[in-house]
Amino acid sequence: MDCFGRTQQAKNKTEEAQAREKLELVLLDLQTDKAVDPAYNENEYIDEKIKQNGMIVSGDIVFVNGYQFQLDRNVPKIGVSIGKGEEDSQIEITMTSTTSSDFVKATIHIEIEYQQDIKTMIFDGENIEIPEKKDGKYVIDKEVYSNGTYSVIAKNSEDKYNIKSITITDISEDINIYTAEDLAAFRDKVNSGATFEGKTIKVMNNLDLKDVCGAEIGNWEPIGNETTPFKGTFDGKGKNINNIYINSLESDKGLFGTNNGTIQNVNISNSNIIGINIVGGICAYNYGTISYCKNEGSIKGICYGRYSTTSKEYKYPNISGIVASNYGTIEKCYNNGILEIDLGNNTNVNSYVGGICAENNSNGVIKECYNIKNLTANSTRDSVLGGICSSNEGNIFNCYNIGDLSISASVDRYCGGIVGYNRENATIENSYNVGKISGENSGGIAYNKGKVINSYYINTCGATGQGTSKTKEEFENLANMLGESYINDEKNEDEEWKYNNGYPILKWQLEIK
């Protein structure tokens, strides 16, 4: 290229930059209008504003001083710079997309058909390598990892061009949930395979699920399952999720089915969840982390017989206010919901009830949680009831129960203020119980084996077993003995206890009062 050619090229770049800047200033104003002007819309409003500034708009193409730019109306912003040239419809462009099974990416398939040669290709604003032409077509596949509008421009040597766009909407991304319908749509994406790993979902308003559940048909399908678990971060932001209704002869029920990510700040209330085997208010199975969640709804576990020609298999109810079966971490959660077992006429059936968790497995951790609701467990065979956890194989730290516990069964009954049946390698530490306990094989803290360290029960609870007995007066100054997670309850100006009848409370409780 000679000196004149380089000079002209530099001049063209400068002119294009000036044209782009001119349009960008208008679009910045439009972004402000979008936020504050109720009359704003993505069609006539944008077109009129562009025209008022001496530019020409045709569809999504804006002409500025002879240069052309594609408009992304959603933002609004410049999508791609086309440069100078004349549109040529004989350059045929076809675009399709396929979303990956985990909804992490999409593959955009592009076919460009043109009798002459294509000299320039631009995808998403960037020049791309031109592939070999086969059978009169150029074929390109591009992977994208976020939703949005993607454009391809094809130009010949005379700057004649054509442009084609496609909008991608199915890729997992951060979501703000404003309505029950938003929550159901998010649920459907997860259950279709979108794990939302690395993404955050926030609940922005209190939600009433009555319309999406149907009080008569009870059709809330939990979010995630063992095949397609949730792996992102679900932040309820302390909003209430009301009227979750499930009435099912199936297992793995709750707001969530299977969690492999993080669920936090979720409050459920006025809910009625009925299912068999594994039923939890917040989640059925947890392999991740659940924190700052509370249940104030009703959870019922029922027994359902499955028959074959040779045997009869029962699904034993395992129910809890927060998590039915825990393999991960539950922290800073509490239950104030009704937990109920209904075995019908079935015989030889076990039942497991825990305020926070029904089954805490060997690698499960429960810490800084509490139950304040009275709980019962009744069965014609084995019943296992715990204020915090029914059956514990893992580790429980800094938890307390103030709800009364009542248990009955015709064979074996296991009941504990913190854990109903504490297994050999399990640990309970820095925990206490002041709830009354009625039933055989009962412990003030736990029944059976495992380690119980620095944990106490009130001497009027009606049980002994593992743990150390204390009087009510001793409990009023017990926080320091229980560790740094606790603080003593205090009296207000009327000499009444502020929160917990004088018993220690967890420091995090003061954060949400």
Number of C-alpha atoms within 10 A of each C-alpha: 7 6 8 9 10 11 11 11 13 12 12 15 12 12 15 22 14 15 19 20 13 15 21 15 11 17 21 14 12 23 16 10 16 19 9 10 10 8 8 15 15 14 12 10 14 20 19 13 15 20 12 10 12 11 18 18 19 10 10 15 19 22 21 23 15 14 19 22 23 24 21 18 17 13 15 18 19 19 20 21 21 24 19 18 16 13 13 15 12 13 21 17 20 15 17 14 17 14 18 14 12 18 22 20 19 22 16 18 15 18 14 21 20 17 10 11 15 22 13 16 20 19 18 16 17 12 12 13 12 15 12 11 14 9 7 13 18 18 16 16 13 11 13 18 15 16 15 16 15 19 19 24 24 25 22 18 11 10 18 17 24 21 22 15 18 15 12 20 13 18 21 24 20 15 17 16 21 14 16 21 15 15 20 19 13 20 20 16 20 23 21 15 19 26 24 26 19 13 15 17 20 19 24 16 17 18 21 19 21 17 11 17 19 15 17 10 11 18 15 24 22 23 24 29 21 13 10 20 25 30 23 23 23 23 22 23 17 19 17 19 22 20 23 30 27 26 18 18 16 15 21 25 34 33 27 25 29 27 30 24 22 20 26 23 20 23 23 26 19 16 24 20 24 27 25 26 24 27 35 36 37 29 29 31 28 29 21 21 20 29 21 23 25 28 28 20 23 23 26 25 31 25 24 22 14 10 10 8 5 5 8 9 10 18 20 21 28 33 37 39 36 35 32 34 26 30 21 22 20 29 22 22 27 28 28 20 26 20 25 20 22 18 19 10 7 14 12 12 19 24 29 32 35 34 36 36 33 35 27 32 17 16 14 22 21 28 23 25 28 29 31 19 22 20 23 24 26 23 25 18 16 20 26 32 33 39 38 37 32 33 30 32 20 24 22 28 20 24 31 31 30 22 23 20 24 18 24 22 20 12 12 15 24 28 37 37 38 38 33 32 30 31 19 13 13 22 19 28 20 23 28 31 32 26 27 22 27 19 17 15 20 29 29 32 34 37 27 19 14 20 18 20 15 16 25 28 32 25 17 16 20 16 25 21 16 25 25 17 22 16 13 16 11 11 20 15 16 22 19 12 13 21 15 12 18 22 20 19 21 18 14 10 8 7 8 11 14 13 17 14 14 19 24 23 23 22 16 16 17 10 7 8 6
